[in-house]
Amino acid sequence: MSEPSPRNSTEEHVLIELRRIIRSTQLSAKTLARESGITPSQLVALQMLNEQGEMTASQLAISMHLTQATVTALLDRLEERAWVSRLRHDTDRRRIRILLTAEGTQQLMAAPQSLHEKFLNEFRQLQTWEQTSILAALQRVGVMLQAASFDAAPVLDAGRIDRPADSE
């Protein structure tokens, strides 16, 4: 009978760190949903609308690096909760403007700081070479996991982007 081959401790540590990142993202999303009834992706959409003012769904899709269909479903959820409103453009009736409502602004102000925001605050403090090194390593991991073609927003979130917060 042959001895099981010992695992490379570096391999194990990499897998452990990947799992920790996934778990942290999942727990953060659940906490955000429990405390404020919002998903990380919904929070980022509200933040973008707050910063940019009115936007079209296509502008929001481009800003969030998501498909138009995904953003439409996300906006449906936000509109159901009266956090955004869709209004036809005054001169071009085919164009729909997305606006943050007063309720959406209140929701945004009441939401706790997300893992996404915490990460960005820390990441921005790194040297440029450290940021580039992290990016290169993560891009390589994405290729190794065959994840390069996935639709992904620049937000730390787990699961479907357009899911309701109460599905956490």
Number of C-alpha atoms within 10 A of each C-alpha: 3 4 5 6 6 6 8 8 9 9 9 11 11 11 12 12 11 13 12 12 13 15 13 16 21 16 16 20 25 22 17 21 19 14 12 16 16 24 27 25 25 24 23 20 23 23 17 17 21 17 9 11 12 20 18 17 21 16 14 22 19 14 13 18 15 18 16 15 13 16 24 16 15 20 23 16 19 22 18 10 12 14 21 24 19 19 14 12 13 10 7 8 9 9 14 18 16 22 21 24 18 12 13 23 17 11 17 21 11 11 16 14 13 21 19 19 15 10 12 12 11 9 14 10 10 11 10 11 9 12 13 12 12 13 12 12 11 12 14 14 14 14 12 10 9 10 13 13 8 9 11 16 17 12 22 21 23 19 10 11 20 19 17 17 19 11 8 18
